[in-house]
Amino acid sequence: MLMKKPIVAGTVVSIKLINGEEIITRYDDEDADTVTINRPLALTMNGQGLGMIPWLFLGDQDTFPIKKSHIFVMVISKKEAADQYMEGTTGIALR
């Protein structure tokens, strides 16, 4: 059996939900039933290719708990995607 290292708070992760939606977000924490994420962006296709848009347009908070039963898979994001996410959410270019 493969043992994976736990994901640490602040890591940019990609999550595929059971409804097929994919989001990129910062991982905050988890407990037995939920994963807490921060500033999630949904992935969408546009004329230039893959884009990122707010996951929840009208929410008044940045942090959200998601039930683990709604998550199909969660992985650490590729560096290029994580850098683009960080630039989009903080304005800091990492390239």
C-alpha positions in Angstrom: 0.0 0.0 0.0 1.3 3.5 -0.9 1.5 5.9 2.0 1.1 9.5 1.0 2.2 12.6 3.0 -0.6 14.6 4.4 -1.4 17.9 2.6 -0.4 20.9 4.7 -2.5 24.0 5.1 -1.9 26.6 2.4 -1.1 24.0 -0.3 -2.9 24.6 -3.6 -5.0 21.6 -4.5 -7.2 20.5 -7.3 -10.5 18.9 -6.4 -12.9 16.9 -8.6 -16.3 16.9 -7.1 -18.7 14.0 -7.6 -20.9 16.2 -9.8 -18.0 16.5 -12.3 -17.0 20.1 -11.4 -13.3 20.7 -10.9 -12.0 23.5 -8.6 -8.5 24.7 -7.6 -8.2 26.1 -4.2 -6.0 26.5 -1.1 -6.3 23.6 1.4 -6.9 24.8 5.0 -7.8 21.8 7.1 -10.0 18.7 7.4 -11.8 16.6 9.9 -13.5 13.2 9.7 -16.4 14.6 7.5 -15.2 17.8 5.8 -12.3 19.4 4.0 -12.0 23.2 4.5 -10.9 25.1 1.5 -10.0 28.8 0.9 -10.7 31.0 -2.1 -11.8 28.3 -4.6 -11.9 28.9 -8.3 -13.8 26.8 -10.8 -12.1 25.7 -14.0 -13.8 26.7 -17.3 -13.0 26.7 -21.0 -12.8 30.0 -22.8 -11.6 31.2 -26.2 -7.9 31.0 -25.0 -8.2 27.6 -23.4 -8.6 26.8 -19.7 -9.6 29.6 -17.4 -10.4 30.1 -13.7 -13.5 31.9 -12.4 -14.9 32.3 -8.9 -16.5 29.1 -7.7 -19.1 31.1 -5.8 -19.8 34.5 -7.3 -22.0 36.0 -4.6 -20.6 34.6 -1.4 -19.4 36.9 1.4 -16.7 34.6 2.7 -13.4 33.0 1.4 -13.4 29.8 3.4 -15.8 26.9 2.8 -16.3 23.4 4.2 -16.9 20.7 1.7 -18.3 17.3 2.7 -15.8 14.5 1.9 -18.6 12.5 0.5 -18.9 15.2 -2.3 -15.3 14.9 -3.3 -14.3 12.3 -5.9 -10.5 13.1 -5.7 -8.2 15.7 -4.3 -4.6 16.1 -5.4 -1.8 18.7 -5.1 -2.0 20.9 -8.1 0.6 21.0 -10.8 3.1 23.9 -10.3 2.0 25.8 -13.3 -1.7 25.7 -12.2 -0.8 26.5 -8.6 1.3 29.5 -9.7 -1.6 30.8 -11.9 -4.0 30.3 -9.1 -1.8 32.2 -6.6 -1.3 35.1 -9.1 -5.1 35.3 -9.7 -6.0 35.3 -6.0 -3.2 37.4 -4.5 -1.8 39.4 -7.5 1.7 38.1 -6.8 3.4 36.6 -9.9 5.4 33.5 -9.0 7.1 33.0 -12.4 
